[in-house]
Amino acid sequence: MGFSSLQEFKLTLAGELKEKCNQYIINNHINRNESALTTGRKLIDIAIGTLEKTLNSMPDTLIEKCSAVIRQAKHLYFIGLGNSGFTALDSAYKFYRIGFQSSGFDNSHTMIITASLAQKGDVLVAISHAGYSPEIIQTIRLAKKNAVTVILITSNKEKQTKYLADFIITYEAKESLLETGSIVVKMAQFFVMDLLYTQVVKEMDEKAVTNKQKTTKAIQLLHN
């Protein structure tokens, strides 16, 4: 076959398979010739399967422990780059609406600056799909130097960022290089954040409701 050894064949085959896998800009279970309704059903099945796997792989009491830390936070910081940045900004707004001193950042400079000024009692929630963005790692390191509690949300169970965090929440969603920003990954991230937010609201009880009512009435003033 033209290879000098079995090992050379294996390496070449692995490289070609990886390259082929990375050619997808949509999920590789989708057929170009199928109807839109068939595609829709597949996407629903993929999404449901992703959320079920994420929930089933989650350790008992992990969300409760993260909720307890968040409820005691002096200031909440949410960070993420690219598509994870959207999740960070959305999450910061959700917690802000129920009374938390909450900020979201999707810019590497503001992340680093914020981490350098953060203090003990603050909580940093880092969202990173791949788990190895240098900007995220450096931000976490700076935050830890300032005794900040770090919660990491990622799909990667092996990269070094997980060992820097106090709590790691992983979700079960994969995408190819060209598939970056897939709705399944966004959905998994939002699911984890919504689960965390819901637990916090449950434990805050009436205080969360009261704060949300106050902020809702304040926004309504803009339309009067």
BELCOR-V753400 format. One line per field, one symbol per residue. ss: DSSP state (H for helix, E for strand, L for the rest). phi: phi as a letter, one per 20 degrees, with the letter a starting at -180 (. if undefined). burial: 1 if it has 9 or more other ideal C-beta (glycine too) atoms within 8 Angstrom, else 0. A space follows every 10 residues. Layout:
ss=???
phi=???
burial=???
This chain:
ss=LLLLLHHHHH HHHHHHHHHH HLLLLLLLLL LLLLLHHHHH HHHHHHHHHH HHHHHHLLLL LHHHHHHHHH HLLLLEEEEE LLHHHHHHHH HHHHHHLLLL LEEEELLHHH HHHHHHHLLL LLEEEEELLL LLLHHHHHHH HHHHHLLLEE EEEELLLLLL HHHHLLEEEE LLLLLLHHHL LLHHHHHHHH HHHHHHHHHH HHHHLHHHHH HHHHHHHHHH HHHL
phi=.ndfbfffff ffffffffff ffeedcgfee efeefffffg ffffffffff ffffffeefg mfffffffff feffbdcdca dlffffffff fffgfffdoe fccccccfff ffffffdfcg oecddddbff ncfgffffff fffffemefd dddbeeecff gfeeefccdd cdbcbegeeg nffffgffff ffffffffff fgeflfffff ffffffffff ffde
burial=0000000110 0100000000 1101001001 0000000110 0110011001 1011000100 0110111111 1010111111 1011111111 1111111101 0111110000 1101100110 0111111111 1110111111 1111010111 1111110010 1101101111 1110110010 0101111111 1110111011 1011000100 1100100000 0000
